[in-house]
């Protein structure tokens, strides 16, 4: 059995936490499938690097940093994407934080930071990007 390759021509994907690790792989994979991809993260140098890789694939992108712990930052990203591309079709939440230490040594403050990025950050991003997707009936 053969499978048709994924065709995302005409789609716009936002990958939050999309500049390293799994997020980077997803950003590049979406671009290879034909989507215009905005790979955003906190570190400008990582955003620049992945944006250049996306452009080398032949897709359009933006260079916008964001922090999932800051709703205004996510709203700024959404505004930039909508003003440039007019739509968001795909949202990938890959921002994540971890600490590789024994559980008994994990401070409550560090634990709360992890939860704020990994869980609450995902909620924030979904809330910020949901309306334009719902309005278009896609995403």
Secondary structure, DSSP 8 states (H G I E B T S, - for coil): --------TT-EEEEET-SSHHHHHHHHHHHHTT-EEEEE-S-HHHHHHHHHHHHHHT---------TT-HHHHHHHHHHHHHHHS---EEEE-------S-GGG--HHHHHHHHIIIIIHHHHHHHHHHHHHHHHT--
